[in-house]
Amino acid sequence: MMQNIKYFFRGVPDNTKFVQFGLSHLWILIVSTLVSYIIIKHKEENRRLEIFIGTVLIIQQGALYMWYTATNYNVLTQGLPLYHCRIAILFLSIGLLFNKVPLMKLGAYWGLAGAIIALVIPADMDPFMFPHITMVSFFMGHMFLLWGSIYVLYAKKIGITKTDLKRILTFTNTYCVVIYIFNYMAKSNYGFMNSSPIQVGNNLNHFMYGIIVILISNIVINIIYHVLNFTTKEKEELVLVD
């Protein structure tokens, strides 16, 4: 038993890569899609579900950071809560647990796109074979982030006003600039502001690449905003709270 636990939390990498679109990955995508469909289909608020999702995300993040710290595995360059999805998870979980609408809005908008991209293209995972805390944390975190984001936007019907959109874009752009500078100093790649995990655009000028990432982030957020406003049928019931 203890040997299995030690293996699960091991700190020596296996130098292996997760097989994209292999059987395990396909099952993860199927479950993620199925639960997402159920949430959208039912559109029912459930306080217990909110607490459950928020608690799972908090535990997932806490366990991950404890592992990075305990093993001292790339703590500065990979073990900080500075990725888009990690920030979204913290905002969304706190928002759900304590019913903080502004945090839910930002967490859901960042989380929806980030979770989908990460689940479909898990290209920047730590090099550990399953079972391992990093792999379990990666998929559990992004799956619950996706479900929590969909729940907030479709079940709780928390809408985004134009003022909210401006705030989210301002926060996003500020984050990108700060992380760009931090990455340069720490030689890290948070937010993929330094290089692409799928090797697209890595031959560009470093500054130009960063600008393109910021532009793409703004475009994606605007697309989500317009698509949600177009597809949400009960617009008059949206909770438009600043």
N, C-alpha and C positions, 0 to 999 in steps of 0.2 A: 504493500500500500504506500509506504513512505517513498519507495523507489519510484513508483508511478507519479507521485506528486512532485518529486524532485525532477523527473524527466519532463513533466508538463511545464515546470517553471525554469528549465535549464537556461543557462546564459551563454552557452557556446553555440554559435550558429552552425547549421548543417550545410550551408552553401547550396541550397536547393531553391527552386522556384515553384510557385503554385501553378498547376496546370490549368490555364484558362480554357473554359468551355469543355473541361473534362466532365466526367459523371458527377463528381461532388459539386462542381461549380454550377452545373445545370440544375441540380436539385435545389441548391441555394437560391438560384434565380426563380425557379418555379414556386417555392415556398414564399419568397419575397413578393412575387406578383400576386399569388393567391390571397395572401393576407391583406395586401393593399386593396385588392378588388373587394374583399369582404367589408373593409372599413368604408370604402367609397359607396358601396351598395347600401349598407345599413344606415350610415350617416346618423348614428345615435351617440349622444354624449354619455359618457360613463366615467364617473369620478374614480372608481376603483381601477379602471383601465389607465387613466391618466397617472395615478399614483404608481401603478405597476410599471408602466413604460419609463416614467421618470426615475424610479428606484433602480431598475435594471441598468439604465444608462449611467447613473451615478456610480453604481457598483463596478460596472465595466471600466469606466474611466479611472476610478480609484485603484482597482486591481492592476491596470496597465501601468500607471505611473509608479506604483509601489514596486512593480517588477523592474522597470527601468532603473529606479533608484537602487534597489537591492543588488542588482547584477552589474550596475554601472555600465550598462550597454548603450553606448551612444546617447547619453542623457541629454547633452547640450544640442546635438544635431538632429535627434529624432524623438527624444523623450519628453518634450515640452508640449503643453496644450496650445500649439500655435498653428496647427493645420486648420483649414476651413471647417472640416467636419468635426474636429475635436471641439472647436469653439461653438459650433452649432449644437453639438450634443450637450455641452454645459449650459448654454442658454435655454435650449428646449427642455431639458430635464428640470432645471430650476423653475422655469416658467410653468411647467405642468404641475410640479409638486406644490408650488405656492401661488398658482393661478396669477402669474405675472404676464399680462397680455403682451406688453412690448417685447419681452424676452422670447415669448412664443413666436411672435411675428418674425423676428430676425432669425431665430433658430430654425423655423420651418422653411423660410425662403432659402437660406444657405443650405439647410439640410436636405431639401427635396432634390435639388440638382446634384449636390455633392454625393449623396447616398447612391443615387442612380448610377452616376459615373463610376464610383468606387466599386459597386457591386458588379457592374457589367465589365469593367476593365480594372481588375485588381492588380495594377501594374507596379505598385510600390510597397509590396509587403516585405516584412522582415524575413530573412532567409532561414526559416525554421520549418521543419517537417511537422505535420499533424501527428499527434496532438501537441499543441503548444499554446501558451497564453496569448501570444501575439496574433496567431491565426484565428483563434476563437474570438478574441476581443475585436479583431478587425471586422469579421462578418457579423457578429452579434451587435456590435456598435452601429454599423451601417444599416443593418436590417431594422433595428428598433428606431434608428434615426429616421429612416424612410417611413415606417409606420406611424411614428409620432408626428412627423411633418404632415402626412396625409390626414391624420386624425384632426390636427389643429385646423387645417385648411378646409376640410370637407365635413367633418363631424361637428366640430365646435363652430365652424363657419366664421372663423376669425378673418375678416377681410383686411385688405391693405389699401389705405387711402393714398392719394398722390403725395401727401405730406410724408406718410410712412415710407413710400417708395424713395423719396428724396433722402430721408434719413438713412435708409438701408444702403443706398448707393454711396452716400457720404461716408458711412462707417466702412463700407467695403473698400472704397478707394484709399481711405486713411490706413486701413489695415494693410493693404497691398504695399503702400509706400514704406510703412514702418517695417514690415516683414522683409521687403527687398533690401533695406539697409541692414537689418539684423542678419539676414542670410550672408550678406557680403562680409560682415564682421566675424560671424561664427562658422562660415564655410558650410552652411546648412542649406536645406532646400524646402523649407516650410512654405506651404501654399503653392509649391512648384513654381515659385517665382524665379528660381535660378536655372532650372532645366526641366524639360518635360519627361515624365515617367515613361512615356511611350515613344521617346526619341523623335518627336516631331518639333521642328523649329529650333533644335539645339545648335544648328550651324549659323543661326542669326547672331547679330551683334547683341551682347548681353543686355544692354539698355533697351534696345528695340524689342527684344524678347519679353522683357518685363512690361513694357507698354502694351504689347499685344495681349498678354495675360490679363491685364487690367481691363482692356477693351472687351475681351471675351467675357469676363466676369460681369461687366455692366450689361452686355447684350443678353446674356443668359437670364439675369435677374429681370430685365425688362420683358423678355419673352414669357417668363413664368407669370409675371404680373398681368400681362394682357391675355394670356391663355386662361388663367384662373378666372379673370373677370368675364371672359367670354363663355366659359363652360359652366360656371356656377349658376344653376337655375334659380335658386332662392336668393337672389341678390339683395332683396329687401330685408332678408333676415341676417345678413352678414353683420358681425359685431365690429363696427368701425370705431374702435376706441383708440385714441392717441395715447 
